[in-house]
């Protein structure tokens, strides 16, 4: 039975955060607005005990409810929650209210929740503090002055609208939030529900630009006892497919207050390197994955060798010297190897030859003795160990034998105490094998949890195939912006928050879908557009000089906002001169005597248009008409002053690496490699871009979004800006001449 609670407070000062937390948690809470003015909210427990103080009570609720991570977190995040609880009262101060909005809005630029990756009582406290100000917050909310804060506020309201609507209607509806806020939250809510049989129900909800919340249940999971692992092979950089596995593992670790370890599955020295280990750790940090420890499968090599010998002695494994091609055919046909009946002594003798890597040992492998007639071919005596004389990146040439994934994975999962091993559905046919091998090893069963792998159009996720592009100079490296690696897509301009939202929207669904990149980039646009600064650029080739007859004889400068709807983006200096530069494309679209709008200046009438023999515009002459209405003009043009302060730019756009949406299993990807995947355009930019830093994201007016890859180093070298897709580009071969 749930604990019955009784809350007493002043009639004119309800402890909204406590009421909201109890409502969200489904706690039976009776409220009595009976305390005299100046009294502290009081909570009476079922045993008669009393707690006093808004945030004392809120922490208590956070500790006793079953909502994962509402308050019970590691020491650092719990302290962060406490810090926000101490900050919440600032919103009640009339003089400090807007300053608090500015601060939290800036913080939420890079966060979906105030602490960590899920709702906490910190979010409830700040949300309630804002809601409690009634009309004051509502007016700011409607003005879109604090877009990050509004996005966060609306996402919480929309996610928990049933509970919050009741609370707001009862306690603050009269202050102006009530009906208007409820309808606004409902309008912004987009929810879809899916069911996943076997591993529990899944509910996914996407709200505006916020991260979705979904509920997935692990079988036989106990709060505080779940232990999961993210186990990449260090044979390449982390790519977008791996990120789903990493984020799902973190989700379950947090949901069940468990532990997540990172384990490097380093059992193939031919493909692995320390470079990949270092960069995988970098990418894991970029994703915000919090782990208990980093381990290596190679840490367990001695114990695995002991286990292999034990299984040989028990007749559960045997050494086979059948040539590899013949062995593969026998497995397909269900034919037992002649070596299957070897004696234990014969197997141990050959096993020792394998351990030392002798000529005889190199001819052999160790196989499990399962069932060669099973319809599931993964159970037809899989290989456990092979010889390999390549030195290991971490432990050198100590070992001449290496375990296969089929042997190492169930062993290390069991030894490390993993309770639930997440695997993509491509391993489904090997699940029975995993459990059989663990049983033969004498271990308790580790639960397997399946999810669908990520499949994206025009995209290769095989590390072997990606390595081909690196080795053949088709890309600049594993962090190339054309690559689906985490480093590549971040360098292209993707915010990690967008990637996390995109992945968690997929949830733990087992449905195999070929997804378009446009959805991911559309999510990214919603995150960057409200906050990224605006700048101006003109393509250098065939740019056109417009002379304004009545323009300023002496240049002058105005300070204008970099983003008209987001004050925190800062300000920029715009220079106004008699001669200005326009793009050739814009000049081509102008008719003689047409009135146009020069953005951030006013209207002008184009009097003369000069063209060359090829039809390109070479010069324009016009007059300013600043009294003209911008509403009446068809063309709104970007422009740059003709000064020596302009910076040179290289605008770089990219295309897909292959020209086919999806490769067939027997199709060679080399046959569909896109011959032209990079286009560079020289341009001039406004002088304010001198201050860009590597990684800054901007919008070039009427040209799109860009990420600064190389900032200004010296005047002779251009600033390099990478074009960021906006979710509308779904074609391939866009640079074909």
Order of alpha helices (4+ residues) and beta strands (2+ residues): beta-alpha-beta-beta-beta-alpha-alpha-alpha-alpha-alpha-alpha-alpha-alpha-beta-beta-beta-beta-alpha-beta-alpha-beta-alpha-beta-alpha-alpha-beta-beta-beta-alpha-beta-alpha-beta-beta-alpha-alpha-alpha-beta-alpha-beta-beta-beta-beta-beta-beta-alpha-beta-beta-beta-beta-beta-beta-beta-beta-beta-beta
